[in-house]
Amino acid sequence: MERLSYDILVAGGGVAGLSCAAAFATAGFSVLCVDPAPPVTSAGQEGADLRTTAFFQGSRRFLDEAGIWSRLAPHAAPLQIMRIVDAGGETPTPRVTRDFDAADISDEPFGWNLPNWLLRREMVARLAELPTVDFRPGTGFKSMITRQSEALVALTDGTQVRCRLVIGADGRNSAVRQAVQIGAKTIRYGQKAVVFAVTHDLPHNNISTEVHRSGGPFTLVPLPDHDGRPCSSVVWMEHGPEVLRLATLPTADFNAAATERSAGIYGPLTLVGQRQAWPIISQIADRMTAERTALVAEAAHVVPPIGAQGLNMSLGDMICLLDLAKAQPDQLGSARMLAQYERRRHPEVALRVRGVDALNRASIAGTPILRDLRARGLEALYALSPLRKGVMELGLGAR
């Protein structure tokens, strides 16, 4: 039986877990990162995550410090404007369009968009450069016993690991969270999202656009050109049965349905690659720490894909945890350090989960009265410049 010792064990080899492992290793800690499934690092591989992630400014700085951003920058599409379109009238055409321009609050774009499979590819490559990281895909977290001074972790391949801190970055059904008996509150909306990429005739001009009608937003996020044509990733949220129908439509019919739901803002949409369906929930852990254990990312919180909050909240967890670890390296994983993490992050996370939940409920609205109220609310928000700028700063995590 193999016995190993590290400063930190990161459970989870998704985008969150890989970036977490790279950041802590770059800061000088020894890290073991495990995941039961090997990372899929090509768009054409079976099981590839075809979703995209938009990184806000603070997240980009975190990735830069972790030595990852230089790898990602050549592939990133900047997001200069967040456009909200209300198309909730009798016909699916824009009736209210408002642009939230990053130039109002910053010299930089709101963020940068990248495909998830590419993120995994570049993050795995970064881990290979770091001598203090041991990345073991195909091996998962099994169980652990914690003591005041350390955690003893059993892995699925029989390996035993002694470490000072276990970081659970292993998703919404986190085995780490279950092992330390932390509960979670889950809200189900009866929604799913169909995720795909499209090309279109009109340029996106680095504008991320949410089109609201009913069932949830239809969000187009800029990607680099595909075969010389403007390209966007799309998250189309709808009621579950409708998403399952859309995901299996013949391609020509799907293109027509997507074009209509987009309110035609970029002209005809043409599907590129596969379609994937994902369940939509909100979830928050009762707490984010236990003895020698910290939860981050979807192990701690899940939100619907609105306003690019999900992974940016996750990286906010890691920024906080890493700052505490670097300030007091001798206190890594201690009760004192974890209490500080809980106080700083859990209230902030709870606020954002509630906020995104409210936005999602508003986006689902299907009756004419509720859709009209949503449109008037958008107009009122935009008309008040201090409020508009405050909301943008809050979304970026600047407040």
N, C-alpha and C positions, 0 to 999 in steps of 0.2 A: 504494500500500500504506500503510495507516494504521499509525503507530507511536505507542505510548502509554507513559507512565511512571507507576507507582504505587508506594506502599510495599509493598503486598501484593496478590497475586492469589489469590483463593479459587476453586478448581475444585469446582463442585458447588452446585446450587441447591435441594437438599432442605432439610429442617428444620435439619439440622446446618450446612450451608453458609450458609444465610440468617442463622441466629442468629450464626454466626461473623463474617460480614461486618458485621452490625449492631453487634456488640460492639466490633470493632476500629475501626470508623468512629466510633462514639460516643466511643472513647478518643482520637480525634484523628488516626488514621492514614488515609491515602488508600487506598481499596480498590476493586479491580475484581472482581466476582463473575460467573462465567460458568457456564452449564449448557446442554447441547445441546437440552434440552426445556423449553418454557415451563412454569411451575408451574401445576398444576391447583388452583384455589382455591375450588371449589364442589363440594359432595357429589354434585350431579347431573351433573357433567361426566364425559365419558368419560375413563377413566384415573385417576379420583379415588382417592386413598389413603384407604380407609375405616378404617384402623387408628387406634387412639388411642395417646397417649403420656402417661404419668404423670411429672410433674416433681417431683423431691424438693426438699427445702428449699434446699440449696445451689444447685441448678439454677435455682430460682425467683429467688434473689438475683442470680444471673448475668444472667438475663433482665431483671430489674428495672433493673440497672445499664446494660443495653444499650437501655433504653427500650422494651422489648417487653411486659413483664408487665402494664402498665396497660391494654394492648389486650386481653390474654388473660383477665385476672381475671374480667370479667363472664360469661365462657363456661365457666369452670373448675368442675369438680366435685371437692370436697375428698375426700381419702382418709384417714379417721381411723383405721380398723382394717384390718389385713391378716388375713384369715381363711383358715385352711388346713383343708380338709375331706378326710379319707380315706374314700373310698367303695369300698374295694377288697375288700369281702367277696363272698359268693356272689351277693348282689343289689345293685343300684346305689343303696344308701341310705347316708346318713352313719353311720359307726361311731366316728370320732374327729373332733371339731371343736375347734380351738384358735384363739383370737383374740390377735393381737399388736397392742396398742393404743398408738398414738403418745403418749398421755398418760403412759405409763410412762417416757418418755425426753425428752419435749418438750412445750412449751405450744402447738405448732402441729401440724397434721396431718402425716402422712408425706409427702403430696404432693398434687398436683392433676392431674386427668385432662382431656385435651382431644383432639378429633379432629384427625388430621394435616392434612387438607385445610384446616381452619380455621387451624391454626398457620401454614401457608404463606401464607394470605390476609393475616393480620395482620403477618407478618414482611415480606412484600413491601411492605405499606403503610408499615411503619417505614423500610425502605430508601429509599422515595420521599421521606421527610422529611429525609434526611441528605445534605448537600451534598458530602460527601467519598466517597460511594459511587457507583459506576457499575455497575448491574446489567444484564447482557446475556443474557436468556433467548434460546434459539435459537442460541447460539454456544457451542462447546465447546473444551476444552483439546485441543490436537493434539500438541505436542511441546515440548521445551525443551532449552536448553543452559545449564549453570550454570558460573559462575566464582566465585572466592573472594569477590568483592565484589557479585555480582548474578546474577540469573537472566534469561535471554532466552527468552520463551515465544511460541510460535506458536499462534494460535487457528484454528479451523476456517473462519472467514470471511476468512482471510488477514491479519488484524491481527497485528502484532508488539508484544509488551509487555515492557518492561524493569521489573523490580521487585527489591526486596530480599529478599522471602520469598514462596514459593509454598506455600499450604496446600492439601493434597489432602483434600477432603471429598466425594469423588466416588464413594463407595460401595464395595461389596465387590469389584468388578472394576475398581478404580481405575486410570484411565489414568495418573495422576500416579505412583502406586506402580510401575507397569510402566515408566514412562519413566526412573525412577531405579534400576531393576533391584533392587527390594526384593522378596524372596520372601515367601510366606505359607503357613502350615500350615493346612489345612482338614480339619475332621472332619464327616463326613456321617452322619446318624442314620437315614436312610430315612424321615424324618418330613416332614410338611407341616403347615401350620396353615390352618384355614378361619377367616376373620375376618368378623365381622358384628355387627349391633346388634339387640337385642331389647327389647321391653317385657314387663312381668310384673306380676302382681297385688300381690305383697308389696313394700314399699319396701326399697331397698338400704341405707338409713341410712348412707350414705357408707362402706360396707364393701366393700373389694376382696376377692374370694373366689376361691381356687384349689381346685378339686375334683379330687382325684387318684383314679384308678382304674387305668388302663393306657393305654399309647400316648402319654402325655403329659398335662399338666394341662389342665383346662377352666377358663378364668379369666374371671370376670365383673368388670368394672371400672365403677364408677358413672359415669353421664352425667346431665346435667340431664333433667328429665321431657320426654317426647315426647307431644304431644297430651293432656296431663293425666295420663299414666300413667308410673309408674317405668320408667326405661330404663337399660340397661347395654350396654357394648361387650363382645364376647366374642372370645377367642382360644382355639380348640379345636384342640389338637395331637393328631395321630394318625399312624399309619403312612400313607405316601404314597398307596397305592391307596384306602385308606378315605376319606381327605380328598377325593380326586377323586370318589368315589361320593357323599359327603355334599354336595359343592358343586353337584351336579346333581339332587339329590332334588326331587320336587315339594314345594312350600312346606309343605303340611299334614304330609307325612311328615317333612320336616326339622324342623318345630316339635316334633313328637312325639319325634324322636330327640334333639334338643337338650335337651328337658325331662327325658328319662330320663337323659342323660349328666350333667346338672346335679344329679342326685340330688333334684330337685324342691324345692330350697331356697327358691326364690322363687315356686313355683307354675308354671303353664303359661307357657312362653316363646313369644312371637310375633315372628317375624322382621320387622325394619324395614329396608327398602332391600335392597342387593345383598349377595351373598357373594363373597369373594375368597379365593384359595388362595395361600399363600406357602411357599417352601421353608425348612426349618429346618437351619441349620448352625452350627458354631463355626469361627471363623477368627481367626488372629492373625498380624500381619506380623512378619517376622524382626526388624525394627527400625522405629522410627517417624520416623526422620530420615535425610536425605541432604544433600548440599551445597545450602544455600539452600532446603531443603524440609522441611516438617513434615507428617506424616500425622495426621489426626484422624478420629474417628467410624468408620464402617464401612470406610473405607480402611485403618484400622489394626486394627480388631477387630470381630468379629460374634459375638453370643451368642444362644442361644434366648430367646424372650420369657418369661422367668421372673423374678419379683421386680422387674420394671421396671428392669432394669439397663442395657439397651442404650443409649438416648439419654442417660441420666444419666452413664454412663461417657464418652460422647462429649462432653458439656458439661464433664465433668471435664478432658478433654484441653484444651479451649478456655480454661477457667479458668486452668490451669497456664501455657499458652502466652501468654495475655494478661497474666498477672501478670509473667512474665519480660520481656515487651515493654515494659510500662509502667515497670518498674523500671530498664530500660536501653534507652531508645528508640534511642540511637545504635548499639546492638548488635543491632538487629532483623535476624534471619536469619543472624547470624554463627555461626561454628563453636562459639564459646563458649556462646551462648544455646541452640543446638540440642542441644549436649551435656548441658546442664542439663535441658532438656525430656526427653531420652531417659532420663536417670538417674531423674528423678522419676516419669515416667509408665509406662514400659514394664514395670518389675517389678510395679507396682500393677495394670496392665491384665492381665498374664499371670496373676496370682493370681485375679482376678475371672473371667477366662475359664475357668480350671480349676474354680473353685467352681461356676459356673453349669453347666458340663459335667457335674459330679458330680450336681448337683440334677436335671438333665434325665435322666440315666441312671437315677436312682432313680425318677423319675416314670414312665418307660417300663415299669417292671417289671410283668409280666403274670402270673407264676406266683403261686399263693397264698402260698408261703413268702416270696418277696421282698416281696409286698404287706404281709404281716404284719410283716416286719422294718421296712418303711417306717413303718407305723403306730406301732410301738413306739418307733422313733427320734423321731417327732414328739412323742409323749407324754413321752419322756425330756428332749428339748430344752425343752419348755414347763415341765416341773416344776422346772428349775433356773433361778431368777430371774436370777442374774447372767449366766448363759450366754444366756438368752433376750434380755435387754437388750443384751448384747454383740453378738449376731447382728443385732438390729434396728439398732444404731448402725453396724455394719459395712455393712449393706445401704444405709443412707442416705449412706454415704461419710464418716461422722463419725470413723472410725478408719482 
